[in-house]
């Protein structure tokens, strides 16, 4: 990565950190990802960049679905753990079992949803081989969405009184900041 690329990455990479979960044929995985973005409203679509070498991507492409889990401050240590190791490196187990990550079933997809997060999006991949292979960019339709009513209701985030449920944002080098008070 050139100096300019690093600068650009650090200037722009401060959106919410997410956990991408995937499952296929009895296998499941989870990884941390920051390059996730809303794309469209009707039907709702998102984009996510997932490196071609990841186990999560392998399962996503095989199943055609994945979940976006929005973790919070109280989950930072778990986010760091799942973001620092490949699921392929855990012989005979997976990151969920290895790190005691509790999940619950999604409504529309096979990928597990992570308990304790503040929002969850169930996504179905819109196959775009050129974008996937050239840019590691996935476009997906959101087929179900859920949020923790303690911090999201009436279409708005409201974290006051719930500091441990604020979303987190990775800004490089293992450093995070939390969503602050509304301005």
Secondary structure as GFF3:
##gff-version 3
##sequence-region A 1 183
A	DSSP	alpha_helix	3	12	.	.	.	ID=ss1
A	DSSP	beta_strand	18	24	.	.	.	ID=ss2
A	DSSP	beta_strand	27	33	.	.	.	ID=ss3
A	DSSP	beta_strand	36	41	.	.	.	ID=ss4
A	DSSP	beta_strand	44	49	.	.	.	ID=ss5
A	DSSP	alpha_helix	55	63	.	.	.	ID=ss6
A	DSSP	beta_strand	65	70	.	.	.	ID=ss7
A	DSSP	three_ten_helix	73	75	.	.	.	ID=ss8
A	DSSP	alpha_helix	76	82	.	.	.	ID=ss9
A	DSSP	three_ten_helix	87	89	.	.	.	ID=ss10
A	DSSP	alpha_helix	95	98	.	.	.	ID=ss11
A	DSSP	beta_strand	103	104	.	.	.	ID=ss12
A	DSSP	beta_strand	113	114	.	.	.	ID=ss13
A	DSSP	beta_strand	119	126	.	.	.	ID=ss14
A	DSSP	alpha_helix	129	135	.	.	.	ID=ss15
A	DSSP	beta_strand	137	147	.	.	.	ID=ss16
A	DSSP	beta_strand	152	153	.	.	.	ID=ss17
A	DSSP	beta_strand	156	157	.	.	.	ID=ss18
A	DSSP	three_ten_helix	163	165	.	.	.	ID=ss19
A	DSSP	beta_strand	168	170	.	.	.	ID=ss20
A	DSSP	beta_strand	176	178	.	.	.	ID=ss21
###
